[in-house]
Amino acid sequence: MAGDNKVTVEELPDGKWACFLHVPGYEQPFDLGKRFKSEERAEIWLNVSEATTAIDMVLAKCRPGPAK
């Protein structure tokens, strides 16, 4: 992951765990879209290609568009 982006694993109110991408310049973190029964499973998921794809998709949405 390039730059100052950071991924955190956080427990949700329902007791499940989720991964969030924090991107400088955005006040709220981006939910990477998966839920897990444990913190350990969430951390393991961050090492699979599906997580990399989710992060890349969020970063693509955050990139500024071409100048008009």
C-alpha positions in Angstrom: 0.0 0.0 0.0 1.5 3.3 -1.0 1.6 6.6 0.8 0.2 7.3 4.2 -2.8 5.0 3.9 -3.4 2.8 6.9 -5.6 -0.3 7.4 -7.1 -1.0 10.8 -9.1 -4.0 12.2 -11.9 -2.9 14.4 -14.7 -4.6 16.4 -18.2 -3.6 15.4 -21.2 -3.1 17.7 -22.5 -6.6 16.8 -19.3 -8.3 18.0 -18.0 -9.0 14.5 -14.7 -7.6 13.1 -14.1 -5.5 10.0 -11.2 -3.9 8.2 -11.1 -0.2 7.4 -8.8 1.8 5.1 -7.8 5.2 6.3 -6.9 7.6 3.5 -5.3 11.0 4.2 -7.7 13.8 3.2 -10.9 11.7 4.1 -12.4 12.2 7.5 -14.1 8.8 7.6 -12.3 5.4 7.0 -13.5 3.2 4.2 -15.1 -0.1 5.1 -13.5 -2.9 3.0 -16.7 -4.8 3.0 -16.1 -8.0 4.9 -17.2 -9.2 8.3 -15.3 -11.7 10.5 -16.0 -13.7 13.7 -12.6 -12.8 15.2 -9.9 -10.2 15.0 -7.4 -12.9 13.9 -9.5 -13.9 10.9 -9.8 -10.3 9.8 -6.0 -9.8 10.1 -5.4 -13.0 8.1 -7.8 -11.8 5.3 -5.6 -8.7 4.9 -2.9 -11.0 3.4 -5.1 -12.4 0.6 -5.6 -11.0 -2.9 -9.3 -10.2 -2.2 -8.2 -7.6 0.4 -5.6 -6.1 -2.0 -8.3 -5.8 -4.6 -10.7 -4.1 -2.1 -8.0 -1.7 -1.1 -7.1 -0.9 -4.7 -10.8 -0.3 -5.6 -11.1 2.2 -2.7 -7.9 4.0 -3.7 -9.1 4.2 -7.3 -12.3 6.0 -6.1 -10.1 8.4 -4.1 -7.9 9.4 -6.9 -8.6 12.8 -8.4 -10.1 12.7 -11.9 -8.5 14.3 -14.9 -8.3 18.1 -15.1 -11.0 19.6 -17.2 
